[in-house]
C-alpha cells in the first residue's frame, strides 16, 4: 500500500533575529535590501543572527487510515512539522509528500478570514479544500450543530472568543472530509465538554479510514487515539513506535529517571514537617514472593509512612493521593478507618502507617503519591509530595496481546458470573 504521507530527510532552519518569509514578495525584497548594511554591521560587531534548526533529518511515513501522535517538549519541533506538512512553512532541506486532500487545525486564527462571518468562513474553507458548494452545503448543518454556534453564525469571526473560534475551526476541519487531518493542540482551548466532543470526533474520523496526525501534550488523549507515536527531541525523531511504549518512555524521561523506592530522614530536626508532625520515612515494599522483583499487575505491595507525632493526645491519620504518570488521581485512601486508632488519641512518639495494596488492582505505568497528615479527621496539618515512585509493569503473558495497555487508571481483576436464563 502506498503511504499517504512520506517525509524524507526533512529539515527547517531559522535565523534568530532575522525574519524568513515563506514567500518572497517585492516589498519584502526591498525591505531586506535596506536592512542588509545594518546586518553586515551587526555581524562585524559579533552579533550575527544565530542559526536554529527547528527540524533536522526527519524521515517517516504514514499509511492511509493511520492515526499518528506527535509528542515532545516545548520547542521540540512539533508545530513546525505540522506547518511544513500544511504547506504554511517551506522546508530548508528534504521533502514532505502528501497524497490527498489536507485539512489543518493549527493555532487559533489559522485559515479563517477575520472579516468574514462564520457562515462565509465555512464555505471559504471548503473551497480551499477543493470541495464543491453542494458538498459543503450537505455538511453545513452538521458543522453548525457540532460547533454549537448557530446564534453567531452571521457574526464576523473577529468578534469570536478564542474558544468559539476553535470550536468552529475544528467543526469545519473535521466535517469537510479531508483525506488527511493535521491537528495541533486542539485540546488547549475550550471547555471540558468541547474537548470530549473533539476526541470523540477524531475517533470517528479515524474509524472512517481517514488519516490523522495529532500533536498534543495530553498523553491520555494521545494513547487513546493513536496506535503509533513520533517522539521529537530538538527537531529529530528520538523514537517512532507503538503509542504505549513511546509515551511510557517519554514520561519516564520527563519523570526524572529511575524509581526511588524510599525516602528516609534519620534526623528529626531536619525532617519535613512542622511543630505537630515530622516524617521519618516513606517507602514502597514489594510483598510478592520475590521482594526484589519488579511490581507487576498481580503483585501485592504496600506504601509505608513513618512519622513522629510531636503533640501528645492528638489524633493523627495518614491519607495518600496516588497519581498516574498523567497526573490523574488513581485513588485516594486513608488510615482514618483503622479500628485501633479511629476514635482514640495517640501519645507522642514514632508511628508507622501501612497501606496494603492488593494485586490485580493497578494498571501499568509510573505512579507517584502525596502524603497528607490529617488531625482529628478534619484538617490537613501537613502535605508532602513524595519523591518515591513505583512502576507497575505489564504481565509477560499479556505483553504480546493485540490489545496492549488497557485504558483506565486502575485495572482491577473483578469477579464475574454468567448463567443461562432460558433456551431458544
C-alpha positions as CSV (number, residue, x, y, z in Angstrom):
1,X,0.0,0.0,0.0
2,X,1.3,3.4,-0.9
3,X,1.9,5.8,2.1
4,X,-0.4,8.8,2.2
5,X,2.4,10.9,3.9
6,X,6.1,10.5,3.1
7,X,8.7,12.6,4.8
8,X,12.4,12.3,3.7
9,X,15.3,14.0,5.4
10,X,13.2,17.0,6.2
11,X,14.9,20.0,7.9
12,X,13.8,23.5,8.7
13,X,16.3,26.2,9.7
14,X,15.5,29.6,11.2
15,X,17.8,32.6,11.8
16,X,17.1,34.1,15.2
17,X,16.7,37.8,15.0
18,X,16.1,37.6,11.3
19,X,12.7,37.0,9.7
20,X,12.4,34.4,7.0
21,X,9.4,35.0,4.7
22,X,7.7,31.9,3.3
23,X,7.0,33.8,0.1
24,X,9.4,36.4,-1.4
25,X,7.3,39.4,-2.3
26,X,8.7,42.6,-4.0
27,X,8.0,44.6,-0.8
28,X,10.0,42.1,1.3
29,X,12.9,42.1,-1.1
30,X,13.1,45.9,-0.9
31,X,13.0,45.9,2.9
32,X,15.6,43.1,3.0
33,X,17.9,45.2,0.7
34,X,17.6,48.2,3.0
35,X,18.4,46.0,6.1
36,X,21.5,44.4,4.6
37,X,24.0,47.2,5.6
38,X,22.9,47.1,9.2
39,X,23.0,43.3,9.3
40,X,26.6,43.4,8.0
41,X,27.5,45.9,10.7
42,X,26.0,43.7,13.4
43,X,27.9,40.7,12.1
44,X,31.2,42.7,12.3
45,X,30.3,43.6,15.9
46,X,29.8,39.9,16.8
47,X,26.0,39.9,16.9
48,X,25.2,37.9,13.8
49,X,21.9,36.1,13.6
50,X,22.0,32.7,15.3
51,X,21.1,29.6,13.4
52,X,18.3,27.4,14.9
53,X,17.4,24.0,13.3
54,X,13.8,23.5,14.3
55,X,13.7,20.2,12.4
56,X,16.6,18.1,11.4
57,X,16.8,15.0,9.2
58,X,13.2,13.8,9.8
59,X,12.2,10.7,7.9
60,X,9.0,8.7,8.3
61,X,5.9,7.5,6.5
62,X,2.2,7.4,7.5
63,X,-0.1,4.8,6.0
64,X,-3.7,5.6,4.9
65,X,-6.1,5.4,7.8
66,X,-3.4,5.7,10.5
67,X,-3.7,8.0,13.5
68,X,-0.2,9.1,14.4
69,X,0.6,11.1,17.5
70,X,3.5,13.6,17.7
71,X,4.8,14.3,21.2
72,X,7.8,16.1,22.7
73,X,8.7,19.0,24.9
74,X,8.0,22.6,24.0
75,X,10.4,23.7,21.2
76,X,10.9,20.1,20.0
77,X,9.6,20.9,16.5
78,X,6.1,19.5,16.7
79,X,4.2,22.6,15.4
80,X,6.9,23.4,12.9
81,X,6.4,19.9,11.4
82,X,2.7,20.4,11.0
83,X,3.3,23.8,9.4
84,X,5.6,22.2,6.9
85,X,3.1,19.4,6.2
86,X,0.3,22.1,5.8
87,X,2.4,24.0,3.3
88,X,2.4,27.1,5.5
89,X,6.2,26.9,6.0
90,X,8.7,25.9,3.3
91,X,11.3,23.3,4.4
92,X,15.0,24.2,4.2
93,X,16.1,20.7,3.2
94,X,14.3,17.5,2.3
95,X,10.8,17.0,1.2
96,X,7.3,16.1,2.5
97,X,4.8,14.5,0.2
98,X,1.1,14.2,1.0
99,X,-1.2,12.3,-1.3
100,X,-4.7,13.5,-0.6
101,X,-6.8,16.5,0.5
102,X,-5.4,18.1,3.6
103,X,-7.2,20.0,6.4
104,X,-5.2,21.7,9.1
105,X,-6.2,22.8,12.6
106,X,-3.2,24.5,13.9
107,X,-3.2,27.6,16.1
108,X,-6.3,29.7,16.7
109,X,-6.8,32.0,13.7
110,X,-5.2,29.8,11.0
111,X,-7.3,29.5,7.9
112,X,-10.2,31.9,8.7
113,X,-10.7,35.4,7.4
114,X,-11.5,37.7,10.3
115,X,-13.8,40.0,8.4
116,X,-16.0,37.2,7.1
117,X,-18.8,35.6,9.1
118,X,-18.8,32.1,10.5
119,X,-21.1,31.0,7.7
120,X,-18.9,32.6,5.0
121,X,-15.7,31.0,6.5
122,X,-17.3,27.6,6.4
123,X,-17.8,27.9,2.6
124,X,-14.3,29.5,2.2
125,X,-12.6,26.7,4.0
126,X,-14.5,24.1,2.0
127,X,-13.5,25.8,-1.3
128,X,-9.8,25.9,-0.1
129,X,-10.1,22.2,0.4
130,X,-11.3,21.8,-3.1
131,X,-14.9,20.9,-2.3
132,X,-17.9,21.9,-4.4
133,X,-20.6,24.2,-2.9
134,X,-23.1,21.3,-2.9
135,X,-20.7,19.2,-0.9
136,X,-20.2,21.9,1.7
137,X,-24.0,22.5,1.9
138,X,-24.6,18.8,2.5
139,X,-22.3,19.0,5.6
140,X,-23.3,22.5,6.7
141,X,-25.9,21.6,9.3
142,X,-23.6,19.0,10.9
143,X,-20.8,21.6,11.2
144,X,-23.1,24.2,12.8
145,X,-24.6,21.6,15.2
146,X,-21.1,20.4,16.3
147,X,-19.8,23.9,16.9
148,X,-23.0,25.0,18.8
149,X,-22.6,28.5,17.3
150,X,-25.8,28.9,15.4
151,X,-26.6,32.2,17.1
152,X,-23.3,33.7,16.0
153,X,-23.2,32.2,12.5
154,X,-23.6,35.6,10.8
155,X,-21.2,37.5,13.0
156,X,-17.7,38.2,11.7
157,X,-15.3,35.8,13.3
158,X,-13.0,38.6,14.5
159,X,-15.6,39.1,17.3
160,X,-15.4,35.5,18.4
161,X,-13.7,34.4,21.5
162,X,-10.7,32.0,21.2
163,X,-12.9,29.2,22.3
164,X,-15.7,30.0,19.8
165,X,-13.0,30.3,17.0
166,X,-11.6,26.9,17.8
167,X,-15.0,25.3,18.0
168,X,-15.9,26.5,14.5
169,X,-12.4,25.7,13.1
170,X,-12.5,22.2,14.5
171,X,-16.0,21.6,13.2
172,X,-15.0,22.7,9.7
173,X,-11.7,20.8,9.6
174,X,-13.2,17.5,10.8
175,X,-16.5,17.5,8.9
176,X,-15.4,18.5,5.4
177,X,-14.0,15.0,4.8
178,X,-10.3,15.6,4.1
179,X,-8.1,12.5,3.5
180,X,-5.5,13.9,5.9
181,X,-6.3,15.9,9.1
182,X,-3.5,17.7,10.9
183,X,-4.4,18.7,14.4
184,X,-2.2,20.8,16.8
185,X,-3.2,21.1,20.4
186,X,-6.9,21.2,19.8
187,X,-7.4,20.5,23.5
188,X,-5.6,23.6,24.6
189,X,-8.7,25.8,24.0
190,X,-12.2,25.0,25.1
191,X,-14.1,23.6,28.0
192,X,-14.2,20.0,29.1
193,X,-17.4,19.2,27.1
194,X,-15.9,20.6,23.9
195,X,-12.6,18.7,24.5
196,X,-14.6,15.4,24.9
197,X,-16.5,16.2,21.8
198,X,-13.3,16.8,19.8
199,X,-11.8,13.5,21.0
200,X,-14.9,11.6,20.0
201,X,-15.0,13.2,16.6
202,X,-11.3,12.4,15.9
203,X,-12.0,8.9,16.9
204,X,-14.9,8.8,14.4
205,X,-12.6,10.3,11.7
206,X,-10.1,7.6,12.3
207,X,-12.8,4.9,12.1
208,X,-13.9,6.2,8.7
209,X,-10.4,5.4,7.4
210,X,-9.0,8.9,7.2
211,X,-5.5,9.8,8.3
212,X,-4.9,11.9,11.4
213,X,-1.6,13.4,12.6
214,X,-2.2,14.6,16.1
215,X,0.1,16.9,18.2
216,X,-0.7,17.1,21.9
217,X,0.8,17.3,25.4
218,X,-2.2,15.4,26.6
219,X,-0.8,11.9,26.9
220,X,-4.1,10.3,27.8
221,X,-5.6,11.6,24.6
222,X,-2.6,10.5,22.6
223,X,-2.7,7.0,23.9
224,X,-6.5,6.7,23.5
225,X,-6.5,7.9,19.9
226,X,-3.1,6.8,18.4
227,X,-1.7,3.4,17.6
228,X,1.7,4.9,16.7
229,X,3.6,7.9,18.1
230,X,6.6,10.0,17.0
231,X,8.7,11.4,19.8
232,X,10.5,14.6,18.7
233,X,13.5,15.9,20.6
234,X,15.4,19.0,19.4
235,X,14.0,18.7,15.9
236,X,14.8,15.0,15.5
237,X,12.8,11.8,15.8
238,X,14.0,10.3,19.0
239,X,11.6,7.3,18.9
240,X,8.9,6.0,16.5
241,X,6.8,3.1,17.6
242,X,3.7,1.8,19.4
243,X,1.9,4.5,21.4
244,X,2.1,2.8,24.8
245,X,5.8,2.2,24.7
246,X,6.8,5.6,23.3
247,X,4.6,7.6,25.7
248,X,5.9,5.5,28.6
249,X,9.5,6.2,27.7
250,X,8.8,9.9,27.2
251,X,7.0,10.2,30.6
252,X,9.8,8.2,32.3
253,X,12.3,10.6,31.0
254,X,10.1,13.6,32.0
255,X,9.5,12.0,35.4
256,X,13.2,12.3,36.1
257,X,14.7,8.8,35.5
258,X,14.8,5.9,37.9
259,X,12.3,4.7,40.5
260,X,13.0,5.8,44.1
261,X,11.7,3.2,46.5
262,X,12.1,5.1,49.7
263,X,12.8,8.4,51.5
264,X,14.3,8.4,55.0
265,X,15.1,11.3,57.3
266,X,17.1,10.0,60.3
267,X,17.5,13.4,61.9
268,X,14.2,14.6,63.5
269,X,15.2,18.2,63.4
270,X,15.8,18.2,59.6
271,X,12.9,16.0,58.7
272,X,10.0,17.5,56.7
273,X,7.0,18.6,58.8
274,X,6.2,21.2,61.4
275,X,5.8,21.5,65.2
276,X,2.9,18.9,65.2
277,X,4.3,16.2,63.0
278,X,7.5,15.2,61.2
279,X,8.1,12.5,58.7
280,X,10.7,9.7,59.4
281,X,10.4,7.5,56.3
282,X,8.2,6.9,53.2
283,X,8.7,3.7,51.2
284,X,7.2,1.2,48.8
285,X,7.6,-2.5,49.6
286,X,7.1,-5.4,47.2
287,X,5.0,-8.1,49.2
288,X,5.3,-10.7,46.5
289,X,7.3,-14.0,46.6
290,X,10.4,-12.1,45.4
291,X,10.8,-8.7,47.1
292,X,13.5,-7.7,44.6
293,X,11.3,-8.4,41.5
294,X,9.5,-5.7,39.6
295,X,5.9,-4.8,40.5
296,X,3.6,-6.4,38.0
297,X,-0.2,-6.0,37.8
298,X,-0.6,-9.1,40.0
299,X,2.0,-8.1,42.7
300,X,0.7,-7.0,46.1
301,X,2.7,-4.2,47.6
302,X,2.5,-1.6,50.4
303,X,3.1,2.1,50.9
304,X,4.6,2.8,54.3
305,X,4.6,6.2,56.1
306,X,6.6,6.6,59.3
307,X,6.1,9.8,61.2
308,X,6.7,11.4,64.6
309,X,3.7,12.6,66.5
310,X,5.0,15.6,68.4
311,X,1.9,16.6,70.2
312,X,0.6,14.1,72.9
313,X,-3.0,13.1,72.9
314,X,-3.5,14.1,69.3
315,X,-5.4,12.0,66.8
316,X,-3.4,11.8,63.5
317,X,-4.2,9.9,60.4
318,X,-2.3,9.5,57.1
319,X,-4.0,9.9,53.7
320,X,-2.5,9.0,50.4
321,X,-3.3,10.5,47.0
322,X,-1.9,8.1,44.4
323,X,-1.3,9.6,40.9
324,X,-0.7,8.1,37.5
325,X,2.1,9.3,35.2
326,X,-0.5,11.5,33.6
327,X,-1.1,13.3,36.9
328,X,-4.6,11.8,37.3
329,X,-5.5,10.6,40.8
330,X,-5.8,6.9,40.6
331,X,-7.3,6.6,44.1
332,X,-7.3,8.2,47.5
333,X,-7.1,6.2,50.7
334,X,-6.5,6.9,54.4
335,X,-5.9,5.3,57.7
336,X,-8.8,7.0,59.4
337,X,-10.9,3.9,59.4
338,X,-8.3,1.7,61.1
339,X,-10.2,0.4,64.1
340,X,-7.4,0.6,66.7
341,X,-6.8,4.4,66.2
342,X,-10.1,5.5,64.6
343,X,-11.5,7.1,67.8
344,X,-8.7,7.4,70.3
345,X,-5.8,9.9,70.5
346,X,-2.2,8.9,70.1
347,X,0.6,9.5,72.5
348,X,3.7,11.4,71.3
349,X,6.1,9.1,69.6
350,X,7.1,7.4,66.3
351,X,4.3,5.7,64.3
352,X,4.1,3.7,61.1
353,X,1.0,3.6,58.9
354,X,1.0,0.9,56.2
355,X,-1.4,0.9,53.2
356,X,-1.8,-2.6,51.8
357,X,-2.4,-2.6,48.1
358,X,-3.6,-5.9,46.6
359,X,-2.6,-7.4,43.3
360,X,-4.9,-7.2,40.3
361,X,-5.7,-3.5,41.0
362,X,-3.1,-1.2,39.5
363,X,-2.7,-0.5,35.8
364,X,0.7,-0.4,34.1
365,X,2.8,2.8,34.3
366,X,4.7,5.0,36.6
367,X,3.0,6.3,39.7
368,X,3.7,8.8,42.5
369,X,1.8,9.8,45.6
370,X,1.2,12.6,48.1
371,X,1.3,12.1,51.8
372,X,-1.3,14.1,53.8
373,X,-1.3,14.1,57.6
374,X,-4.8,14.8,59.0
375,X,-5.5,16.0,62.5
376,X,-8.8,14.9,64.3
377,X,-10.2,13.7,60.9
378,X,-10.9,17.2,59.9
379,X,-7.8,19.3,59.0
380,X,-4.7,18.6,56.9
381,X,-1.8,19.8,59.0
382,X,1.0,18.7,56.6
383,X,1.3,17.6,53.0
384,X,4.4,16.0,51.4
385,X,4.8,15.4,47.7
386,X,6.9,12.3,47.9
387,X,9.9,11.7,45.7
388,X,9.1,8.0,45.9
389,X,7.7,6.5,42.7
390,X,6.8,3.0,41.7
391,X,6.2,1.4,38.3
392,X,3.7,-1.3,37.5
393,X,4.9,-3.4,34.6
394,X,2.8,-5.5,32.3
395,X,2.3,-9.2,32.7
396,X,4.6,-11.2,30.5
397,X,1.6,-13.2,29.2
398,X,-0.1,-10.0,28.2
399,X,2.8,-8.3,26.5
400,X,2.1,-9.8,23.1
401,X,-1.6,-9.2,23.4
402,X,-3.2,-7.3,20.5
403,X,-5.0,-5.1,22.9
404,X,-1.8,-3.7,24.5
405,X,-2.3,-1.5,27.6
406,X,-5.9,-1.4,28.7
407,X,-7.5,2.0,29.3
408,X,-8.2,3.2,32.8
409,X,-6.3,4.5,35.8
410,X,-6.7,1.1,37.5
411,X,-7.1,-2.4,36.1
412,X,-8.9,-4.5,38.8
413,X,-9.5,-8.2,38.3
414,X,-13.2,-8.4,39.3
415,X,-15.3,-11.5,39.8
416,X,-17.9,-12.2,37.1
417,X,-20.6,-14.9,36.9
418,X,-22.5,-16.0,33.8
419,X,-25.7,-18.1,33.9
420,X,-28.2,-19.3,31.4
421,X,-31.6,-17.9,32.0
422,X,-33.5,-19.7,29.2
423,X,-33.5,-21.5,25.9
424,X,-34.4,-20.6,22.4
